Amino acid sequence: MRIALIGQPNCGKSTLFNQVAGYKAETGNFSGTTVTFTESKVRVLGDVLGVVDLPGTYSLAGTNPAEREVIKYLTSNAVDVVINVLDASHLSYGLSMTVEMLELGVPVVIALNMMDEADRLGIRVDVEQLKALVGAPVIPMIASKGRGIQPLFVTAYHVGREKKLPHQPIYSTDIERYLSSLIHDLEGVRSYLNPREVAIKLLEGDQEILADVLSQKPEVAEKLATYQKSLKVDRGQSPEWVINSERIGLADKFAKQVIQQGARRITFRDKLDDVLLHPAFGYVFLVLILFGFFQLVYAIGGLIEPPLMGLFDQLEVWLLSLFTDDSGFIPQVTVALIQGISGGVAIVLPYLVPFLVGLGFLEDVGYLPRVAFLMDALMHKLGLHGKSIVPFILGFGCNVPAIMSTRILEDKRERFISAALSTMVPCAARLAVVFGLVAYYLGPVLALGIYLFDLFVIALTAKLLSKLVPDESPGLILEMPVYRVPTLKAVASKAWWRIREFVVEAWPLLIVGSVMLSVLNYFDVSRYLNILVRPLSWLLGLPSQVGVPLIFGVLRKELSLVMLGQALGSMDFAMVLNPVQMITYAVFVVFYVPCLATMIVIKKELGTKMMWQIIGLTTLIATLAGLVARGFAMIIF
């Protein structure tokens, strides 16, 4: 049996999944965080069930690829029962998608989450009445505290076994009349949707469903056009808006019947937004929070890195003392192996771990959506849709989910520009380079300066791209989640799954890359690779040896730091690079060619042509940014 979880952003869907699946999914606050299906196993009443965390979406309208895939998956034979997670504190808002779920005619269980937040707002929900209205079990719960999870999955298990279907939503008389007629005419049409849902999609103008139906029954077109025209004349709106209004009206009707509104308690969390979202002071606090974040990461990393590097230096000396000729092939490879290991343990992890823990804390406490709110106005000034901030926020963790989240953008232009800009967002791997090279040797203020310079370059690039490809940028309606006190378990587990990605995927590459560089150096092959990159390294005023680290850095950005030390002959970068070169190199690495995994995702999402366009664009921007950074560094040093 397979259970699918679906819900709108900020309803606690991924939190619920993490509770039962061991925190194998992101617990973000934005639509598009879980842009691909995340699957795990859970034991219920002695049986092992599959649990699928579907992409967070505001509706099932099928207006973007993510929504379309969700509908197809929900109506496939792969899903036995759907858990529709609702935020009890915003019930009317969430029920609009529940009405769409009921249309699909699949077994459903309603998970009424955040009951504690509803109580704080003075909201009382009549669970039994809601159950009677939708014709499906309703289980109150608080996912963040683990309450109600067991009865929810036990109920879902029974509903899935018995194939209990919910009530179909009933709309106005004229719409029901049109639907009945269309259902009759659709007899024999094959679709992944049930006949009633096909009729609804046809009536509201779903072009993909229409093309599929007309390929089987072209005669449906004439009657459908008549019905759509009648709706527009009678209601004064397009059929799409009419159907959507019916769903919202039914959701409001349900909500009014089951909700009793009491007195709301004004708390410190409510007053906090008056400061953090202030038109002026909000940006001041944003900079202060980022500065504090950088200082904390630097302080922790700077405390851990020196003793670890000292231990590995002693280990290298001891290993070389075991060989009579320390310049031989075996000693050099052995040292390279140790340097690859030490690069991950002593240079990357001391900064990566506190950064990812801090990022997880900001996500779970609810501050990152407020960053999106503050940045929305800036997005419009740059000519971009407010939704474009979503990939940027995700990019701070990793550029791969950032690129994948561009699926939430309907316009192809927006997707290309957002993907191109997302590749320049300083992900955790790039920040490890900034912290390990600039913050450690030159101080956290300069590291923050590079971070802010990165944001400025992204903004400038966005403005130029939006001028080259002009278009309107509609507004963003963003739900602001409440502030929550993150649990230590949730933050630590989320950080672990992100760190695990480095340990499993990146660290082996660091070690292999380090060994490969020693082999290339031993046989003097690296000299030829450095020659390929020499025009660029000469232009930026960098040592000729940086060519190989930059080439291998395309695999993983951490490689460009670890292999740099090996290429220059010392992991103490102050001995082999001056401050100007450190800043120039760090800035170039932040912007240049996306890592291999990001390029693969860009090709999959946008095509080969756009992938090469983005590679060329980022290389050009990295070179120009590196030159600007070099000029600035030469002034201050």
N, C-alpha and C positions, 0 to 999 in steps of 0.2 A: 504494500500500500504506500501511496505517496501523498503527502500533504503539502499544499502550496500556501505560502503566506503572501498576502497582498494588502497594501494600505497606502495611504497618502504620506508624503514626507512629514516627519516629526510626530507620527502617531505611535512610535515605539516598536515598529515591526521588526527592524533589525536587532533591537535590544532583546525582543522576545526570541528571535532566532539564536542570538548569541547565548542566551540563558540555557537553551536546550542543546545547542550544538557545540559548546565549548569555545565561543567567541571566534568563529572562523569567518565572520563577515564584518565589514565596516559598520560602525554605528554613527554614521554621519547625519547631518540635519538638512541635507539638500536633496531635491529631486535629482536622481542620476547617480547617487553615491554607489548603490548596488546596481550598476548598469548591466551586469551579466548575472545569469542564474548562479546562485551559490547553494550548493547542496550538501547535506550531511545526513547522519543517521541518528535516530532516537528510539529508545526502547519504551513501548507502551503496552501494558498488560501482557507482558511476555513476548510480544512480537516486535521485531525491528522494522521501523517505518522510515521511509525516506522523507526528508523535510527540505523544501525548496524555498529559498528567500528570493522572491521576484523583485524586479526593479521598482523602486518607489515611483508612483505616478499620481497625478492629481485627478485623472479621469481615465476612462477606457474608450475615449473617442476615436483612437487610432490615428491621431493627427501627426504622430511622429513614429519612427521605427521602433522605439522601446515599447510604446503602448500597443502597437500592432503585434509585436512578438508576445507580449503578455496575454493578449486576447487569444491568440492561437494556442498558446501553451495551456491556458486555463480550460479551453474547450477540447483539448486533445485527450486521448485515452490514457495519457501518462499521469493525469491527476485524478485522484479518487475523491478528495474533499478539499475545499478551499477555506482557509481561516482568514476572514476579512477583519483586519485590525483597525479599530476606530479609537479616536481620541475622545474620551467622554467629556472633556471640557470644551470641545468644539464639535458636538455631536451632529448638529444640522449640516455643518460643512462636510463632514465625513460621510454622512448618509447619502449624499448625492451620488457618490461613487458606488455605494452599496446598492442603490437602485439599479445602476448599470450592471452590477454583479448579478442581481436577481434576474435580469433579462437573459443572461447567458444560460440559465437553467441548469446549473451544476450544484452539487451538494455544498452547502455553506454553513459555517459556524461563525457567529459574530463574537470577536474578542473585544470587549469593552474595556479598553486600557486607560491608564492614568486616572483611575477613580479618586486617588488622593488629590490630584490637581482639581478635579471637578468639585470635590468637597470644599477645597479652599476657596473656590469661586462661588460657593453657595448653591451648586447645582445638584439636584437629586434626580436620578434616572429610574423610572419604573421599568425594571428589567423584564418582568413578566409581560407587560403591555407591549414592549418592543418585540419580544419573542412572538407574540400573537400577530403583530402587524406584518412582520417579514416572513413568518412561517419557518424560522430557523432558530436553533438554540442560541442564546445570548449569555456569555460568561463574563462577569465583571472581574477585573484583574488589575494588578500593578506590576508590570513586567520588570521594571527596574529593581523591584524588591523581591521578585520571585513569587509573588502572591497570585494565586489563581491559575498558575501555569499547568499544574497537574490535572485539575478538572477540565481545563480547556482541551488538552490533548486526548484525554479519555473520551470526552464528548465527541471530538472530531473523529476519533477511531470508530466509535459506534455509528456516527452519521455516514462515514465513508463505507463501512461494511454494509449498512442497510440501504445505501443510495437514496437517502431522504432528500427530496428536492424542496426548495423554498417556494413561497408564493410568487407568481408572476406579477409584476407591477401593472396596475390598471390605470390607463390614462383617460383623457377626455373622450366623449362619445364620438366626435368626428374622427379623431385619430384612430380609435379602436375600429371604427367602420372601415377606414382605409387599410388598416393592418389586416383585418379579416379577409378583405378582398384580395390583397396581395398574397397572403398566405395560401389562399386557394389557387392563385395563378402560379405559385412557385412549386407546386407539386412536381416532384421528380428532379428538382434542382439539387445538385450535390454541393455541399458547403461544409466547412468546419463549424459553422454556426447553426443553431436550430432555426426552423422556418420563421418563427416569430421575430427572432433577432435579425435574421436576414432582411425581413420586411422593414423593421425599424431602421436598419442601416441604409436601406434603399431610400426610405422616406426622408432621412436627414441628409442624403446626398453623399454617401461614402463612395468615392470613385472606384476604389479597388474592388469592393463588393459588387458594384454596378457592372463593371467590366466582366467580372466572373459570371454573373447571372446572365447578362446579355449574350455572352458566348454560348450559353446553353439554351436560353429562351429569349430571343430578340423581341418577341411580341410584347414583353412586359414593359418595354420602354414607353409606349404610347400612354398606357393607363397610369404609369408612375408619374409621367410629366403632368398629366391632368390633375392628379392628387396633389402634387407639389404646388402647382399653380393655384389650386383652390385654397390650400393652406395659407399661401402667401397673401391672397386676396382677403380671406376671412380674418386672419390674425394680424395682418400688417407687418409680418416678419418673415424671414427666410425659414424654410422647413427645419433647417439645422437648429436655429434659435428656438423655434417652437418646441421641438422635441427636448432640447436642453432645458427650456423653461418648465416643461412638464415634469422632468426628473427633479429639478430643484424644488418645484412646488410640492411634489410628493414627499421629498425629503423633509421640507419644512413642516408639512402636515404631520408626519411621523414624529418629528422632534417636539412639536407643540403638544402632542398627546402624551409623551413620555417624560418630558422635562418639567420639573418644578424649580423655579428660580428663587433662591433665598438671598440673604444678604451676603455680599462679597466682602472678604477681609482684605483690606489694603495692607500689603506687607512691604518690607524693605526691598524685595525683588522688584516690585512695581515701581518704586521710586528710583531704583538704580538706572532704569532706562532713561529717565529724565536727564541724566548726566551723560551716560555712555552713548546715547543717540542724539545728543544735542547738536544742532547744525554747526556749531563752532567747536565747543569743548569736546564733542565726540571724537573729532580728528586728533585733538591734543592727547586724549586718553589712548587713542589707537597707537600713536607713536610711542607714548610712555609704556604701554603694555608690551609692544614689540621690543622696545629697548630693554625693559626688565627681563623679557624672555631671553634675549640674546645674552645679557649679562649672566643670567642663571646658567644657561647652557655652557657659556665660556668658563664660568667659575668651576663647574663640575668637571668639564673636560680638561681644563688646565690643571686641576688638582690630581687627576688620574693619569694623564698621559706621561709626565716625566718619570715617575717610578717604574711604570711598565716599560717604557723605552729603555731605561737603565738596565732592567733585567734582561731584555732581549739583546742589548749591546754586549753585556757580559757573556750571554750564551753564545753569541757569534764569536767572540774572542776565544772562548773555551773550545768551540768546535774547530776553529782554524788552528789552534795549538795542537790538535790531534794529527794534523797532516804535516809532512816534512816540507811540501811545496804548496803554500796556500794560494798560489796562482793557477793551480791545475784545474782541470775541468770539474772533477768531483767536488772539490772544496767550493768552487764558485757556485755550482748548482745548489749545494747544501746551504750556503749562506743566502742565496736567493730564495730558497724555500722558507728559511727562517724569516726573512724580510717580508715575504708575502703573508705569513702568519701574523707577524708583528704589526704589519700595516693595518690588518683588520682589527686586532685586539687593542693596540696601543694608540692608533691614530684615528681610525674611523669610529669605532664603537664608543669611546669616551664622549664623543659629541653627538653621535647618532642616537644613542639611547635616551639621554635627557631631552633631546629635541623631539623625538617621537612621543615620549611620555607627556611632554608639555603640550604638543599639538593635540594629543588625545584628550587632555584635560580641557583645553579651549573648545574642542568640539563638543564634549559631553556637558560642559557647564552652560553651553548655549551662546557663547560669544561670537563664534564664526559667522552665524547668520546675521548678526548685527554688523559685522564687518562688511558683509554683502550689501546690507541696507545702506551703510555709509558710502560704499563704493558705487552704488547704483547710479547716483547723479553723475559721477565721474565717467561711468561707462557711456552715458548718453552724450556727454560732451565730446567723447572720443568717437561717437558715431556708432556705438554698439548697443545691442539689446541688453537690458539689465540681467537677463538670464546668463549672459556670458561670464558673469562673475563666478558661476558655479564651477566650471572647469578650472578657473584660476585657484579657487580655494582648494580643490582636490589636488592640484598640481604641487602644493607645498609638501604633500606626502610623497606622491609619485606622479610622473607625467602620464603614465599609462592609463589609469582610471580617469585622468583629466581629459585625455583625448576621447576615451570611450563615452564620457558624459556629454560630449557635444551632440549626442543623439537627441537630447532634449530640445535642441534648436531646430526649428522647422525649416529655416531658410538655408540654402546651400552656401550662400555667401557668408552668413554668420558662422556656419560650421567651419569653413576654411579659415577665416580670420581668427576665430576662437582657438582652433587647433594650433595654428601657427604661433599665436601668442602664448598658449599653454606650454609649448615646448621650451619657452624661455623662462618660465616660472622656476625659481630656484628650489628644486626638489630636495629631499633629504640627502641624496647622494652628493649633489652640488654644494649644499651647505656644509657637508662634511669637509669638502675641499676648502671652502672659505674659512671655516673654523680652524681646521688643522694647519692651514698655511698662513692666513692673515690674522685671525683672532689670537692665535697662540703666540705668534712672533711680534705682531704689531699692535695688538689690543682689540677689544670687542667694539670700540667706537668705529674703527675703520671697517670692521666686518659689517656692522650695521649700515655704514655708508655704502658699501658695495650692494647690500640688500636693497636699500632705498634707490640707489642708482639703477639697479635692475628694474625696479617698478617704474622708474621714470622712462627708461628705454622702452619698456613694454607699452607704456602709455603713448609715447611718441610714435612708435611703430604702428600702434592701433589707429592713431589719427591719420597717419600717412596711408595705411591700407584702406581705411574707410573713405578717404578722399579719392583714392584710385578706383574703388568699387563703391560708389555712393549708393545709399539706400536709406529708408526710414528705419529708425530704431524705436519700436514700441516700448511702452512702459513695462515694469515688472511688478507683479503682485506677489509679494513674499510674505509667507506666514512666519511670524516671529515666535519661536518656541519659548517657553518659560525658562527661567534660570533654574538649574538643578545642581545639587551637590553631587558630583560624580563619585561613584564608589571606587575604592582602591582596586578592587578586583576587575572592574570594567576597564579602567584606564590601563592597568598593568597588562591585562590580557590583550587589549587592542594593540598596545605597544609591542607586545611579544610577537604577535602575528606579523607585524611590519618588520620587526628586527629579524624574525625567522626568515623572511624573504631575503634579507641581506646575507644571513648566515648560510642559507641553503643555495641561493643563486649567485650572489655577488662574491662572497668570500672565496669559494673555489676558483672563480675566475681571477681573483687577485693573486692567489697562490700560483695558478698555472701561468698567468701572465708574467709574474715575477720570474719564474723559472725560465720561461721562453725568452725573456729579455736577457737573462744571463747567458743563455745559449747563443743568442744573436750577437751579444757582445764578445763572447769567447771566440766565435768564428768571424768576427768583424763584419757581420751582415747588417747590424743596426746602423752602421755608418751610411749605408745606401738608403735606408728608410728615412734617416734624418735629412739626407740631401733632398728628398721629395718635399719635405715640409720646410726646408731652409728658407725659401723666399718669405714665407709667412713668419717664421720665428725671427728672422733678421729684421723684418719690418717692425715687429713688436719689441725688438731689443732683448730677446730671450736667448739663452744658450742653445747651441745647435742640437744638443742632446735631447731637447724636449720633444723632438719629432715623434719618436717611438711611443712615449707616454700619451701623446695626443691621439695617435692612431689607435692605440689599444683602448684609450678612454672612450671610444665610440661603443665598445662592448658594455662597459659600466663606467660611470663617471668617477667612481672611487679609484679605478685603475690609474687615472691620470695623476693622482696624488701619490699613491703607493709606488708606482713605477717611476715617478719623477725622482724620488729619493734614490732609487737604485740606479737610474740612468746617470744621475749626477755624482754618485759615489758616496752619498751620505744621507741619512734620514734626518740629520740636523740641518734643516733647510737654511738656517741663518749662516751656515758655513759656506754654502754654495750659491745662494741667491741674495741679491741686495733687496731692500724694501720695494723699490720701483718694480723689479722683476716679479716679486711675489704678488703685488697688486695686479699687475698686467696679466700674469698667468691665471690668477684666480678669476678675474673678470672674463677673460677669453673662455675659460672652461665653463663658466656659468651660462654663456650664450651659445657656444658653437654646437655643431651637429648633434641632434638628439641621440640618446643611447639606442642600441639595436632593438630592444624590446619596444620602445616608443615608435621607432620607424616602422616596425612590423604592424603595429596597431594603426598608425596613420595610413599605411597602404591598404589595410583591411577596411577601414572606415571611409576613407576619402579617395582612394585610388593611387596608382603608381605615379601618375603625373603630378598630383598635388604633393605627394611625399617628396619628390625631387625638388619641387618648388620650395617647399619648407626647408629642405636641407640647404639649398642655395641661399635662401633668405637668411637663415640663422648663421651661416658661415660669414656672410657679408656683414651682418649686424655685429657678430662677435669680433670681427677684425676692426670695425670702426669703433666699437665700444672699448676694445683693448687699447687702441691708439689714444682715445680720449682719457682713459684711466692712466695710461702711461704718462701723458702730458701733465695731468693733475698731480700724479705721484712725484714727478720730477720737480714740481713747484714746492711741495711740502717736505721733500727729503733732500 
